[in-house]
């Protein structure tokens, strides 16, 4: 299962379009505000579909839902390639939003439950950290290949290769093992079962402040990665030609690969130390953006590495405080909150594009990231080994898990 996970993660992230699609939009004549509006469309669609798709994953087959999401993402890239206009880009983001919502939390829930089934849930952070590293290394490879692919065949070749990769990933996902969940009886089948699963998952979030706080942290941290959509435009404003942008974009990808690998080793990091990591990321993000030089991508890359480290840690702690019955639903609630954070970033950058340069807009996001660091010091749950997690299980989820010093 782990080898298949790594392959699927590689296909999920190894997309040649990633460092170039913002430039595709700009080269098609779109303004910063129009580009930001596309990102808002993407996030709003993801927002609307996130929790329903999570409940669908809990009530149906998680591997099949993930595969279907991969095929929709491939269709999005095909739409951009064949119809490079604002309506085509918008339709592509709708397809990507729906497909991404189907993928969000689905694979993580499947992997965690399969590991727990064999008594290896404690390995989740290591496995998912390595999977994240493989995915980001695939992104790094694709980013590096995007430059020669663009030089040879322009956006059409980049688009064709971007379509092929998620299609392969979808077929690979269909081969995951999937143990029938004990809760997946007739009671949880059909539309009635879907509604019951959705209600149970939302009730788990509302009914426990520990779960709610873990959901909030697991949403806020990845929400800031929405800034990577603007890194190609930031590089261009610093003087980078289009062919060089993918190579500069590779630096944050490399930083994220390192951060993901380190998260598997230090998954039990204390809340205040994780807060320090996030605070450092805020400072590096601001310094790199305000340098207005190509070398500024180096501190930005380190900041994204720190963010990726925190993403793995916060998502793992969330996994530890929720129950298997509605795991994908609860993770999708976190995904919804992350989309809200992303929409706020897109709206802020889009509105500020008329009065401030991209460097100032990106640097301004360091302030809410610093506030998130302060929240992490108080709200991050303390890591518990699997034996303690299972001993605390009561019905659909764990009871009052311990949290950091300020909330114990």
C-alpha positions in Angstrom: 0.0 0.0 0.0 2.7 2.5 0.9 4.5 2.0 -2.5 1.3 2.6 -4.3 0.7 5.7 -2.1 4.0 7.1 -3.1 3.3 6.5 -6.8 -0.1 8.1 -6.6 1.3 11.1 -4.7 3.9 11.4 -7.5 1.2 11.5 -10.1 -0.9 14.0 -8.1 1.9 16.5 -7.8 4.0 15.9 -10.9 2.1 18.3 -13.1 4.1 20.4 -15.6 1.4 23.1 -15.6 2.0 24.1 -12.0 4.7 26.7 -12.5 3.3 28.0 -15.7 -0.5 28.3 -15.6 -0.5 31.7 -14.0 1.7 32.9 -16.8 -0.6 31.2 -19.3 -3.4 33.3 -17.9 -1.3 36.5 -18.1 -0.2 35.7 -21.6 -3.8 35.3 -22.6 -4.4 38.9 -21.6 -5.8 38.5 -18.1 -5.2 41.1 -15.4 -4.1 40.4 -11.9 -7.7 40.9 -10.7 -9.0 38.5 -13.4 -6.4 35.8 -12.5 -7.3 36.2 -8.8 -11.0 35.8 -9.7 -10.2 32.5 -11.3 -8.5 31.4 -8.1 -11.6 32.5 -6.2 -13.8 30.4 -8.5 -11.5 27.4 -7.8 -11.7 27.9 -4.1 -15.5 28.5 -4.0 -16.2 25.3 -6.0 -13.9 23.4 -3.7 -15.6 25.0 -0.7 -19.1 23.9 -1.9 -18.0 20.4 -2.7 -15.5 19.7 0.1 -17.7 18.4 2.9 -20.3 16.6 0.7 -17.4 14.7 -1.1 -15.9 13.8 2.3 -19.2 12.3 3.4 -19.4 10.5 0.1 -16.0 9.1 0.7 -17.1 7.8 4.1 -20.3 6.3 2.7 -18.8 4.9 -0.5 -15.4 3.7 -1.8 -12.6 6.0 -1.0 -10.3 4.7 -3.6 -12.9 5.0 -6.3 -13.8 8.5 -5.3 -10.1 9.5 -5.4 -9.7 8.0 -8.9 -12.8 9.9 -10.2 -11.3 13.1 -8.8 -8.0 12.5 -10.6 -9.9 12.1 -13.9 -11.8 15.4 -13.4 -8.5 17.2 -12.7 -7.1 15.8 -15.9 -10.1 17.1 -17.7 -9.4 20.6 -16.2 -6.0 20.7 -17.7 -7.3 19.5 -21.1 -9.9 22.4 -21.0 -7.1 25.0 -20.4 -5.1 23.6 -23.3 -7.9 23.4 -25.8 -9.8 26.6 -24.8 -7.3 29.2 -23.5 -9.7 32.0 -22.8 -11.2 33.3 -19.5 -14.4 31.1 -19.9 -12.2 28.1 -20.6 -9.9 28.8 -17.6 -13.0 29.2 -15.4 -14.5 25.9 -16.6 -11.2 24.2 -15.9 -11.1 25.5 -12.4 -14.6 24.3 -11.8 -13.6 20.8 -12.9 -10.4 21.0 -10.8 -12.4 22.3 -7.8 -14.8 19.3 -8.0 -12.0 16.8 -8.6 -9.8 18.2 -5.9 -12.6 18.1 -3.4 -13.1 14.4 -4.2 -9.4 13.9 -3.5 -9.1 16.1 -0.4 -8.9 14.0 2.7 -10.0 10.8 0.9 -6.7 9.2 0.4 -5.5 10.3 3.9 -8.5 8.7 5.5 -8.0 5.5 3.5 -4.4 5.2 4.4 -4.9 6.0 8.1 -7.6 3.5 8.5 -5.7 0.8 6.6 -2.7 1.4 8.9 -4.9 1.3 12.0 -6.4 -2.0 10.8 -3.0 -3.7 11.1 -2.0 -1.8 14.3 0.4 0.6 12.6 -1.4 4.0 12.9 1.7 5.3 14.7 3.5 5.1 11.3 1.0 7.4 9.7 3.1 10.6 10.0 6.2 8.8 8.6 4.3 7.2 5.7 2.4 10.4 4.8 5.5 12.5 5.3 7.4 10.3 2.8 4.4 10.3 0.5 4.5 14.1 0.7 8.2 14.1 0.0 7.7 11.9 -3.1 4.9 14.1 -4.3 6.9 17.3 -3.9 10.0 15.7 -5.6 7.7 14.8 -8.4 6.6 18.4 -8.5 10.2 19.4 -8.5 11.0 17.1 -11.4 7.9 18.3 -13.4 8.8 21.9 -12.6 12.3 21.3 -14.0 10.9 19.6 -17.1 8.4 22.3 -17.7 11.1 24.7 -18.9 12.4 22.5 -21.8 8.9 21.3 -22.6 7.7 24.9 -22.9 10.7 25.7 -25.1 10.0 22.8 -27.4 6.2 22.8 -27.6 4.9 25.8 -25.7 1.7 25.6 -23.6 0.1 22.8 -25.8 2.9 20.3 -25.0 2.9 21.3 -21.3 -0.9 20.8 -21.2 -0.8 17.4 -22.9 1.8 16.0 -20.4 -0.2 17.5 -17.5 -3.3 15.7 -18.6 -1.6 12.3 -18.9 -0.1 12.3 -15.4 -3.3 12.5 -13.2 -5.0 9.9 -15.5 -2.2 7.4 -14.6 -2.6 8.4 -11.0 -6.3 7.7 -11.1 -5.8 4.2 -12.4 -3.1 3.5 -9.8 -5.5 4.6 -7.0 -8.0 2.0 -8.0 -5.5 -0.7 -6.9 -5.4 0.4 -3.2 -6.5 -2.1 -0.6 -9.7 -1.0 1.1 -10.9 -3.0 4.1 -14.7 -2.8 4.5 -15.4 -0.4 7.3 -17.4 -1.8 10.2 -19.8 1.2 10.0 -20.5 0.6 6.3 -23.6 -1.5 6.8 -27.0 -1.0 5.2 -27.7 1.8 7.7 -25.0 3.8 6.0 -25.8 3.0 2.4 -27.6 5.1 -0.2 -28.7 8.7 0.1 -30.0 8.2 3.6 -26.6 6.8 4.7 -24.8 9.7 3.0 -26.9 12.2 4.9 -26.3 10.3 8.2 -22.6 10.2 7.6 -22.4 13.9 6.8 -24.4 14.8 9.9 -22.3 12.6 12.2 -19.1 14.1 10.9 -20.3 17.7 11.4 -21.6 16.8 14.8 -18.1 15.5 15.8 -16.5 18.8 14.9 -19.2 20.9 16.7 -19.3 18.7 19.7 -15.6 18.9 20.8 -13.6 22.0 21.1 -10.4 19.9 20.9 -11.5 18.5 17.5 -12.7 22.0 16.4 -9.3 23.6 17.3 -7.4 20.8 15.5 -9.6 21.3 12.5 -8.9 25.0 12.5 -5.1 24.6 12.7 -5.1 21.9 10.0 -7.0 24.4 7.8 -5.1 27.6 8.5 -1.6 26.3 7.8 -2.3 24.8 4.3 -4.4 27.8 3.5 -1.3 29.9 3.2 0.1 27.7 0.5 -2.4 29.5 -1.8 0.4 32.0 -2.1 2.3 29.6 -4.4 -0.2 30.6 -7.2 1.5 34.0 -7.2 5.1 32.9 -7.1 5.4 32.8 -10.9 4.1 36.3 -11.2 6.4 37.4 -8.4 9.3 35.9 -10.2 8.3 37.7 -13.4 8.1 41.1 -11.6 11.6 40.4 -10.4 12.8 40.1 -14.0 12.7 36.4 -14.7 11.8 35.4 -18.3 9.1 32.7 -18.8 11.5 29.9 -19.5 13.4 30.6 -16.2 10.3 30.8 -14.0 9.8 27.0 -13.7 13.4 26.7 -12.4 12.8 29.3 -9.8 9.5 27.7 -8.9 11.5 24.5 -8.2 13.1 26.1 -5.2 9.9 26.2 -3.0 9.1 22.7 -4.2 12.5 21.5 -3.0 12.0 23.3 0.3 8.6 21.6 0.7 10.1 18.2 0.0 12.6 18.7 2.8 9.9 20.0 5.1 7.7 16.9 4.4 10.6 14.5 5.0 11.5 16.2 8.3 7.9 16.1 9.5 7.9 12.3 9.5 10.9 12.3 11.8 9.7 15.0 14.2 6.0 14.4 14.1 5.8 14.6 17.9 7.1 18.2 18.0 5.7 20.3 20.9 3.1 23.0 20.2 5.4 25.9 21.1 8.2 24.6 18.9 5.8 24.3 15.9 4.7 27.9 16.6 8.4 29.0 16.4 8.7 27.2 13.0 5.6 29.0 11.7 6.8 32.4 13.0 10.1 31.8 11.3 8.3 31.1 8.0 6.4 34.4 8.3 9.6 36.3 8.6 11.3 34.5 5.7 8.3 35.0 3.5 8.2 38.7 4.1 12.0 39.1 3.6 12.1 37.1 0.4 9.1 39.0 -1.2 10.4 42.4 -0.2 13.9 41.8 -1.6 12.4 42.2 -5.1 15.3 40.1 -6.4 15.4 36.6 -7.9 17.5 35.5 -4.9 14.5 36.3 -2.7 13.1 32.9 -3.8 15.6 31.2 -1.5 14.1 32.5 1.8 10.6 32.0 0.3 11.6 28.4 -0.4 12.6 27.8 3.2 9.3 29.4 4.3 7.4 27.0 2.2 9.4 24.1 3.6 8.4 25.2 7.1 4.8 25.4 6.0 4.9 21.9 4.6 6.4 20.6 7.8 3.6 22.2 9.7 1.0 20.9 7.3 2.0 17.3 7.9 2.2 17.8 11.7 -1.2 19.5 12.1 -3.0 17.1 9.8 -1.5 14.1 11.7 -2.6 15.6 15.1 -6.1 16.0 13.6 -6.1 12.4 12.5 -5.3 11.4 16.0 -8.3 13.1 17.6 -11.1 12.0 15.2 -12.8 8.7 14.8 -12.7 6.3 11.8 -16.4 6.4 11.2 -16.5 9.9 9.7 -12.8 10.5 9.2 -13.0 11.8 5.6 -15.9 14.0 6.5 -14.0 15.7 9.4 -11.0 16.1 7.2 -13.2 17.7 4.6 -14.5 20.2 7.1 -10.8 21.2 7.6 -10.5 21.4 3.8 -13.5 23.8 3.6 -11.9 26.1 6.2 -8.6 26.0 4.2 -10.5 27.1 1.1 -12.0 30.0 3.1 -8.4 31.0 4.0 -7.3 30.7 0.4 -10.3 32.8 -0.9 -9.4 35.5 1.5 -5.8 35.5 0.2 -6.9 35.5 -3.4 -9.4 38.3 -2.8 -6.9 40.4 -0.9 -4.2 40.0 -3.6 -6.8 40.7 -6.3 -8.1 43.8 -4.7 -4.6 45.0 -3.7 -3.2 44.5 -7.2 -4.4 47.9 -8.3 -2.6 49.8 -5.5 0.4 47.7 -4.5 3.1 45.6 -6.2 3.0 41.8 -6.0 6.0 41.8 -3.6 4.2 43.9 -1.0 1.0 41.8 -1.3 2.8 38.6 -0.7 4.8 40.0 2.2 1.6 41.3 3.8 0.5 37.7 4.3 3.2 37.2 6.8 1.1 39.0 9.5 -1.8 36.4 9.5 0.8 33.6 9.3 2.4 35.0 12.5 -1.1 35.0 14.2 -1.5 31.4 13.2 1.8 30.6 14.9 0.4 32.1 18.1 -2.7 29.9 17.8 -0.6 26.8 17.2 1.2 27.3 20.5 -2.2 27.1 22.3 -4.3 24.8 20.2 -2.1 22.1 18.7 -3.0 18.7 20.3 -0.2 16.8 22.0 0.9 13.7 20.1 -0.5 10.4 21.5 0.8 6.9 20.5 -1.8 4.6 18.9 -2.3 2.6 22.1 -3.5 5.7 23.8 -5.6 6.8 20.9 -7.5 3.5 20.8 -7.9 3.3 24.5 -9.6 6.7 24.4 -12.1 5.7 21.7 -15.8 6.1 22.7 -18.3 5.6 19.9 -17.6 7.6 16.8 -14.5 9.4 18.1 -12.0 9.9 20.9 -13.0 11.7 24.1 -11.4 14.9 25.2 -7.8 14.5 23.9 -5.0 16.3 25.7 -3.8 19.5 24.1 -1.0 21.9 24.5 0.0 23.5 27.9 -2.4 26.4 27.5 -5.5 24.3 27.0 -4.8 21.1 29.1 
